[in-house]
Amino acid sequence: MKRRVLKITGITLLVLIGLLIAIPLFLQGKIEEIIKNKVNNSINATLDFEDADLSLLKSFPNANVKLTNLSLVNKAPFEGDTLFSSSDIELTMSIKELFKSADEPIVIQRLNIDKAKLHVLVDENENANYDIAKEDEGATAETVEASNDNFTLNMDSYSITNSEIIYDDISSGMHLVLSEMNHSGTGDLSLEQSELKTLTDAMISFEMDSTKYLNNNKISLDALIGIDLKENKYTFLENKALINQLPLVFDGFVKVNEDNQEVDITFKTPSSDFKNFLAVIPEVYSKNIETVQTTGNFEVSGEFKGIVDEEHIPTFHIAINSENASFKYPDLPKSVQNVYIDTEIKNTTGITEDTFVDIKRLSFTIDQDKFNLTSRIRDLMGNTKVDADMDGRINLANISQAYPVPADYNLKGILNADITTSFDMESLEKKQYQNTKTTGKASVSGFEYASEELKNPVAINTAAVSFNPNTVTLDSFKGKTGNTDFDAKGTLTNLLGFMFNKENVEGRFTLTSNTFALNDFMMEETPETGDGDTQTQTSGGEERIKIPSFLDCTIEAAAGTVLYDNLTLKNVKGTLTIKDETATVKNLTSDLFGGTLGLTGSVSTKQEASTFDMDLGMSNFGISESFAALDMFQALAPLANALQGKLNSTVKISGNLKDDFTPNLATISGNLLAELLSTKVNTEKAPLLSALDSKLNFLDSKDINLDDLKTALTFDNGAVKVKPFTLKYKDIAINVDGSHTFDKQLQYSATLDVPAKYLGTEVNKLIAQMNDDSIKDLTIPVIANIGGNYTNPTVTTDLTSGVKKLTTQLVEIQKQKLVNQGKDKAKDLLSDVFKKDEKDSTSTKSDGVKETIGGLLGGDKKKDTTATKSEEEPVKSAAKKILGGLLNKKKDTVN
């Protein structure tokens, strides 16, 4: 019998287990359909989730439904915005709830939400993205109530973990963020009257009209809330909150009526210890306040009372008070004494715009330094009006000796201020700055500031500012950073527009400096990797320098020495105008490379790649120094570093800048005119000249005369084209033409008009034998073609055409000499005829003349031919000797 009972029991358990496993498989699809249909049919949004997992074992005897990667996405007017999302949502309910039809309400007992994000958005037209309930014009109150009963909360617990709530109200400029939020509650919410025990902790940030009031501050709330569902009333029974480390206790209630909410809440600090004030300061700055020694009081109290609807908020009064308090950190040498705080935040009408802040007194002393502030801020939520007075003297070094500021602040210096201001936000927004009134002075001396954004600390010896209703005057600003010293004065005319309306800072300044090193303002960073335009990538580990877009100012500058990269400029003067991310230099002069530099042009960082456009004038520049120091000049004239002497030049150049503000040679274009003065050549630095010397043995390049040489070139797309020019070497003219690239690839030709006397001894002998002085002035063109690159040039020459020309000239000269000799002989013969005896008869004379002329002009053909051949023999012989000599010279020269 026992065995039978055990058998039946075992079979029953197996069947139950099988059912517990099998039922979810059959019901899981139904659960997904029920949830999606119930929700999506009643809202103007789309609910979706990746998976719905049903388990009868996890929360046995109840069922557990887990929804994975759930999202709730808005429809118009917030089309595509995600109102809510969650990694996991778990619902616990009775198993019988699984078998209800789609029209029956489902009772949920427990709810757990993990990694959720709720983003509430109110647009400028006050449309709210959480208003997603569908409206049914024909629905009665009963049907609406029935539709809202699809899900019934009968929970005994719920939790929200690792979640975030964001509230953005564009219409009011409000931005609230609750992050790292954990919230849980326990209680029986199925009863008409119950108590809910809640625990909440989160980080809170709150911003209103671009002003941050809370920035990632820690809050917590331990609250016992009485719930009356019949009256819709929620009462604070036992409540303790912490804002940062400031404790507050609450009392009162919130009642939800049909048309509004009724609020009556009071709160206060449970103690009056001044440590409550330190607790308001973010913990990272206030450190461990438990060990701080304090005297005096710090109290916060307040109340909210009234109706909340579309037109009203509760009236409220928040009071913050401290009288003659002090505090001292045990590990710091100084204390803060005579702390007075008397501040009220009030709204007495329930109209939002009527909120105001009244700082009746805020003062403290450290040693003999005292600071005072009074202010009244009215219409806080409307046209905010500010009146404030600030005066005092603070030794900044004392702050770090009395309060635990971060060590890297390294505060130093003396601050003095006496300023009064009065303005309203509407005037500022409408740019009616004449309605503002700010007067007074502020100064700082011996101040030092260090930051990760600065290459070197900035030491300010003195800085003084005067305020008047229209302008801010920089009376003095003297300091030093790295190797740079500066002394500036000037006037700002639009500081309020810059501070409140993001307008440009307008002003005019004078700046003087003994040494101004641009490298002191360049920050190194890790170069970016990956594809992209090489012109916009970080180059040489330098951060791209950007001209601030908000500057609109003119600076009259003068510096004894300016250091830029490897350049040292002396006696620099000029005018700098900065506007629209463009710096324009006018009439800048400087001593550089032993001469004078004049510069006018502009630099712009507005586009993706920085650009420049400059006109340079250089007078008496040292050639070797300037071309050795400037990469751009080396690319324009690679032979120039072998020259010693002076240079006058004008350069018009434009192109892109690399991130370190050096020219990107691949992008520059322009032209250059240059004149060389008192120039000598160092052939050891010029492989090209050495190559020419080896090919033309009559040439010694160090003796090339470059004095007063004028040349011009143009450059674009990485190539330089030289306008033809002529050099002088002794009595040889050298005509140069061609081009090269920025990577020093050469393509030039040099044509040398070489006198015949340089062509060797054989040619000179032949010229001497011809006994003609005019032959000594004959020249032949020798063409040298130059290729390769600057460090390894190639030179080829071709003397064939020159030799041919010289031979032709010599032959023609010899022919002309023989022809001239024939004319002289004919003239002599005619003279002899006419001088014969006058006694001869006329016929005899006539026959004699005819015979003579006939012999000269025609005569016996055979006899004439023989004579002509005999006359031509010397010419042929001379030509043969000359050609032989030239060919031998040609062979020697080529070899």
HELIX and SHEET records of a PDB file:
HELIX    1   1 LYS A    2  ASN A   40  1                                  39    
HELIX    2   2 ILE A   95  PHE A   99  5                                   5    
HELIX    3   3 ALA A  141  SER A  147  1                                   7    
HELIX    4   4 LYS A  275  VAL A  280  1                                   6    
HELIX    5   5 GLU A  283  SER A  286  1                                   4    
HELIX    6   6 ILE A  289  THR A  291  5                                   3    
HELIX    7   7 THR A  352  ASP A  354  5                                   3    
HELIX    8   8 LEU A  396  ALA A  402  1                                   7    
HELIX    9   9 ALA A  407  TYR A  409  5                                   3    
HELIX   10  10 MET A  425  GLU A  429  1                                   5    
HELIX   11  11 TYR A  433  ASN A  435  5                                   3    
HELIX   12  12 LEU A  495  ASN A  501  1                                   7    
HELIX   13  13 LEU A  518  PHE A  521  5                                   4    
HELIX   14  14 ILE A  623  ALA A  629  1                                   7    
HELIX   15  15 ASP A  631  LEU A  636  1                                   6    
HELIX   16  16 ALA A  640  ALA A  642  5                                   3    
HELIX   17  17 LEU A  665  THR A  667  5                                   3    
HELIX   18  18 THR A  683  LYS A  685  5                                   3    
HELIX   19  19 PRO A  687  LYS A  695  1                                   9    
HELIX   20  20 SER A  701  ASP A  703  5                                   3    
HELIX   21  21 ALA A  756  TYR A  758  5                                   3    
HELIX   22  22 THR A  761  GLN A  769  1                                   9    
HELIX   23  23 ASP A  773  ASP A  777  5                                   5    
HELIX   24  24 THR A  800  PHE A  834  1                                  35    
HELIX   25  25 THR A  842  LEU A  857  1                                  16    
HELIX   26  26 LYS A  861  VAL A  894  1                                  34    
SHEET    1   A 3 ALA A  45  ASP A  48  0                                        
SHEET    2   A 3 ASN A  62  ASN A  74 -1                                        
SHEET    3   A 3 ASP A  51  SER A  55 -1                                        
SHEET    1   B14 ALA A  45  ASP A  48  0                                        
SHEET    2   B14 ASN A  62  ASN A  74 -1                                        
SHEET    3   B14 THR A  82  SER A  94 -1                                        
SHEET    4   B14 ILE A 106  VAL A 122 -1                                        
SHEET    5   B14 PHE A 151  ASP A 169  1                                        
SHEET    6   B14 MET A 174  THR A 186 -1                                        
SHEET    7   B14 GLN A 193  MET A 208 -1                                        
SHEET    8   B14 THR A 211  ASP A 228 -1                                        
SHEET    9   B14 LYS A 233  ILE A 243 -1                                        
SHEET   10   B14 LEU A 246  VAL A 256 -1                                        
SHEET   11   B14 GLN A 261  LYS A 268 -1                                        
SHEET   12   B14 GLU A 299  VAL A 308 -1                                        
SHEET   13   B14 THR A 315  LYS A 328 -1                                        
SHEET   14   B14 GLN A 293  THR A 295 -1                                        
SHEET    1   C36 ALA A  45  ASP A  48  0                                        
SHEET    2   C36 ASN A  62  ASN A  74 -1                                        
SHEET    3   C36 THR A  82  SER A  94 -1                                        
SHEET    4   C36 ILE A 106  VAL A 122 -1                                        
SHEET    5   C36 PHE A 151  ASP A 169  1                                        
SHEET    6   C36 MET A 174  THR A 186 -1                                        
SHEET    7   C36 GLN A 193  MET A 208 -1                                        
SHEET    8   C36 THR A 211  ASP A 228 -1                                        
SHEET    9   C36 LYS A 233  ILE A 243 -1                                        
SHEET   10   C36 LEU A 246  VAL A 256 -1                                        
SHEET   11   C36 GLN A 261  LYS A 268 -1                                        
SHEET   12   C36 GLU A 299  VAL A 308 -1                                        
SHEET   13   C36 THR A 315  LYS A 328 -1                                        
SHEET   14   C36 VAL A 336  ASN A 347 -1                                        
SHEET   15   C36 PHE A 356  ILE A 366 -1                                        
SHEET   16   C36 ASP A 369  ARG A 378 -1                                        
SHEET   17   C36 LYS A 385  ASN A 395 -1                                        
SHEET   18   C36 ILE A 414  ASP A 424 -1                                        
SHEET   19   C36 LYS A 437  TYR A 449 -1                                        
SHEET   20   C36 VAL A 458  PHE A 467 -1                                        
SHEET   21   C36 VAL A 472  THR A 481 -1                                        
SHEET   22   C36 THR A 484  LEU A 492 -1                                        
SHEET   23   C36 VAL A 505  ALA A 517 -1                                        
SHEET   24   C36 LEU A 551  TYR A 564  1                                        
SHEET   25   C36 LEU A 567  LYS A 579 -1                                        
SHEET   26   C36 THR A 582  LEU A 592 -1                                        
SHEET   27   C36 GLY A 595  SER A 604 -1                                        
SHEET   28   C36 THR A 611  GLY A 622 -1                                        
SHEET   29   C36 LEU A 643  ASN A 656 -1                                        
SHEET   30   C36 SER A 669  VAL A 681 -1                                        
SHEET   31   C36 LYS A 710  ASP A 716 -1                                        
SHEET   32   C36 ALA A 719  TYR A 729 -1                                        
SHEET   33   C36 ILE A 732  THR A 741 -1                                        
SHEET   34   C36 LEU A 746  PRO A 755 -1                                        
SHEET   35   C36 THR A 779  GLY A 788 -1                                        
SHEET   36   C36 PRO A 793  ASP A 798 -1                                        
END                                                                             
